[in-house]
Amino acid sequence: MKIVFMGTPDFAGNVLEALIDAGHEITGVYTQPDRPKGRSGKLVPSYVGEMAERLGLPVYKPLKIKAPEEIAVLKTIPADIFVVAAYGQFLSEEILNMPRLGCVNVHGSLLPSYRGASPIQRAIINGDKETGVTLIRMDKGMDSGDIYASEAIPIATEDDESTMYDKLSKLGGKLLVSKLPLIEDGSLKPVKQDESLVTFAPMLKKEEGLIDFKTSADKIDCLVRGISVWPVAYTGFRETTLKVGLVKPVDDIPELSKAVPGELFFTGKKLYCKAGSGTLELVKVQPESKKMMSGADFARGARIESGEKLG
């Protein structure tokens, strides 16, 4: 099949790779414009943009794909179908109706659950035991199109944002490749979503990473794992910000039996923190202007004293 692919992050990159490995002809790749990075402000391409350029695929990076001049360009690219995976721009009805087989989206949740920009993160944050990917025939709504297929996958206790992105993108690519022939011959009919089961996954905000130690250790663990890439969970420590990269819920320890939420205890080898219910081992943390480090190294460097608190 001739395919125009639209995607931006590594999630989309794995889907594009699956299409190429399956022998499909990628006639164009659309991705977000290059963005400035680091202190130098040097413009760098997206993950998909870099990948497409390396493979010699034609790449398009419009600021607004719905602009008349961009639509005129898109119309010149031969395609049986448009495949979209975490592209980051809404498509107009004119674009959705261009290819003879329409537009199919690879979405990182079991729709109709978690429509929106952060379905993978929200599933982990909410403590879900499973998630999955869904293929939909796109319409003008947000992830509201009819469903071609979906496949579930468990969320392990050690899974975080990064591992689930990788697992789901590979699963999405595999599912897409298996269903494209059925979409092309018309034997796979999309089914409408049950609107009564719809939930949403709005874009994450940085302030959502603030840890509330009055909640349970398990809930804090889910938050930390769910936003391990961005914005990363954080708390306050001695009037500075401390990022929290990895925690581990553990059995309560005697030294914190009468502690208040956020109170710390360092054994010399492990750093613990009291939660509203349960206790956390602080496995990886990042003080301001420093790299991520073990909780033990942080405690030694900061000379944690008994009774000190986070938050």
N, C-alpha and C positions, 0 to 999 in steps of 0.2 A: 504493500500500500504506500501511496505517497502521503506523507504526514508533515504538517506544520506543527512544531512543538513549541509550547509556551511554558516557561518555568524559570525559577531564579535560584533557590538555595540547593544545598546538597541533596535534600529530599527529592527534588525534581531531577537532579543529575543521575541518580540511580534508575529512575524511570526511563530517562532518555537512553541510558546505556542498555537497558533491557530491549528497547525498541530497535536499536542498532544491531545488537547481537542476534535478534530474531530476523534480521534481513530486511527490515522496512526501510524505505527511502525517505530520509529526512530532507525535505526540500527547503526548509527554513526553520530557524530557531529564534524565537522571541524571548527576550529577557529584560530585566530592569536595566536602566542606564548605569554606566560605571559610577561608583561613588568614591568620595575622598576617604582615605584611610590613614590612621596614625597622625602623628604630629606634623609630618611633612605635607599632609593633605593630598598626597598623590592619588590620582584617580585609578581605581582598580576594578576589573570586571567582576561580575557575580560568579558564583561557582559554575553555573550553567554557561555563562558567557565565556569564561576561560576554557571550559571543556569543549564547547563548540568550536572556538577558534583553534584550539589544539588539534581537533579532528578535521579541520578544514571545511566545516559546515558553514553555510551562509547565515550570518548573525544579524539580527535587527534589534535595536535598543531604543525604541521610541519612548519619549517622555509620557505621551498620551496616545495609546494605540487607537483610541476612538476618534482622533483628529482626522478630518477629511483627507489630508495629504497622506496619512499613514494607511488609511483604509484603501486608498488608491494603489499603494504599493502592495498591500496584502492581497489585493485582487489579482495581481499579476503572478502570484506564486501558485503553481499547480499543487492541489492537495485533495485527497479523498476525504480527509477528516482532520480536524484540529484536536490535538491532545494537550490538555492543560494540567499542570501540577505545580501548585504553589507559585503561580506567576506573580501575583501581587497587583493586578489591575483588573477592573471589571470589563467585560466584553459587551459591546452593544448588540442589540438584536440583529443589526445588519451583519455584524461579524459572525454571530452565532448561526446565521442562516446561509453563510457563504459555501461551506463544503457540502457535498452531496450527502455525506453521512453525519453532518452536524458536528458538534463539539463534545468531546468526552472529557470529564474531569476526574482525576485521581485524588480522592479526598482521604485524609488521615483519621477517619473515625467510622463508626458503624452508624451511618445516617439512618434515621433523622436525628440521632444524638450528635451534639457538638457541631452544629453548623457554625462556620466562622473561621477566624484567623489562627486560633491556637488550640485546635482539637486535641493534639497529642499531649501538650502540656496540661490542659485542663483535666484530661482523664487521669493522669498521674496524680495531680494535686488533689483530686476528689477521691483518691483511694480506690479507683475502679480496679476490678480483678482482670478485666480484659478490655481490649479495644480492637481496632481493625482498620481495614481500608474499604472504600466504596467507590465503584465506578458509576458515574451518573451522566446522563445526557443533559448537557447544560441548558438552562433557560435563563431568563433575565434576572431571576432572583438569586439570593446568596445561598449557594449549595442546596437549592430547593428542587433541582431537576429530578426526573424519573430515574429510578435505580436499575442499572444493568446487572450488577453483581456486587457482592460484598464477601469479605472473608475475615473471620475473627482470629485474634492472637492473644495469648495471655500476657498480662503485665506481671513480671516477676518482681519479688521484693527488692532485688538489686537493680532493677531497671531504672534508668533516669531519662531525661529528655534526649540525650545524645544516643543512647542505645536503642530507644524506641523509634527515633527518627530513622535510624539505619535499618532496623527490622521492618518497619512499615513501608519504607520506600522500596525496599527489595521485594516485599510481598506485593505491593501495588504494581510494580513493574511486571512481576510474574503473572498476576491476575489479569492485567491489561493485555499482555501478549496472548494469553490463552483465550480471551474473549473477543479480540478484534476480528478474527475470521467470522465469528458468529454474528457480530454487528454488521459486517460487510454483506453477508449473504441474507441478512434479515431474519435469521432464525432465533436471535436473542431479542426478545421484546422487553423494553424497560417497563418497570412497575412504579406507580405513583408512591410517593412517601406518605406515611401515616402522619398527618399534621398534628394529631393529638399527642404524638410522642416526641415532638420537636423540642430540643434544647439547644442552647447557643454557647459558643466559645469565643467571646470577644477578645480583641487584641489585648495582650498583656500590658500592664502599666508598671513602671519601675517600683512604685510604692507598694505594689502587691507583694513584693519580696520581703517586706518588713515582718520579722518573726514575732509572733505573740506567744510568749512562753507560758501564758496561762492556759493555752490549749494543750492537747495531749501530745506525748512524744511521737506517737504514730502519725498524727496529723502534721506535725512539724517535719517529720521525715518525708512525708509525701510532698510537702511544699518544696523542700530543699531539692529533692530529686526531680520534681516537675519543672523547675526553672534553673537547672544546673548550668545551662548555656547562657541564657539571658532571661531576666535581669540579674540572676543569682540572688539567693536569699541573703538577708543581712540583718544586723542588729547593732546596737550601740555598745561601746566599751570604752570607759574612761574618756568620754566626750569625743570619741572618734568612731568611725564606721568600721565594723568588722563583717566581712563577707563570710558566709558559711557554705562551703562547697560540698561537704559530706557529713552526715550524722548517722548514728546507729542507735535505735531504741534498745535499751538494756533493762535488766531487772533492777529494781530500786536497790540502792546501796545504803548501808547504815549511816554513813557520814552525811547523807542528804535527806534522812528520814524526816527531819523537822525544818528542812530548808524551804524557802519561798521560791516561786517560779523565777528562773533565770539565774539562780545562785550556782556558783561554780565550786568544784572540788577537784584537785589535782593529786593523783596518787604518786606522781613521779614518772609514770609511764603512760597514763591515760588521763584525759581531761573530760570531766563529766559536768553536765548541767541539768538542773532540776526543771521539769516541765509541770504543767498544771496537773497532769496525771502521768506517771512514769518518769523515766530518766533517760537522757541522751548522752551518748559518747560523742564528743566533738572530734570527728576523725580528720577533717580538713577545714582549715580556715584561712582567711587572707586579711591581714591587717592593712591599713591604709598605706599606699605607696610601696607595698611589698608583694611578693609572689605568694601563691597558694602554698601552704605548708601544713605539716601535721599539727594536730591539736597539742600534742606533747611539746613540740618545738616552740610553738607559740606560747604555751604556758611557762616554759623555762625562760624564754626570752623576755616575756612580760613580767616574770616573777609574780605569778598569780598568788594572791593571798586568800586564806580561808574567809569565806563570807562575801567575796566580791561577786558582783552580779553583771549579767548581760541585760541589755534592753534599756 
